[in-house]
Amino acid sequence: MSMQQCVHRDYTITADVVEHPGIPTPWAGGCHITTPDGRTTKRIPLPIQHAFLAELESAQRSSIAHGKWLVDQSLDQGNTLF
């Protein structure tokens, strides 16, 4: 499985998708966020209503998008990542 990663506002977001074989939507989305000073969050899952997806690529894209949103919330609204 390839790892999808991007840099958003100097934060590195890495998709961390877990496979759960045998169910119709086997891909559980999540991400890790690395701050500019090198600290990395533990795995942050997608919200439960969007956590499981049918395709790996969709799960990775959703995980990256969620990470970007979390970074924006942290920088713009003062929400904590840790």
Buried (B, 14 or more C-beta within 10 A) or exposed (E): EEEBBEEBEEBBBBBBBBEEEEEEEBBBBBBBBBBEEEEEBEEBBBEEEEBBBEEBEBBBBBBBBBBBEBBBEBBEEEEEBE
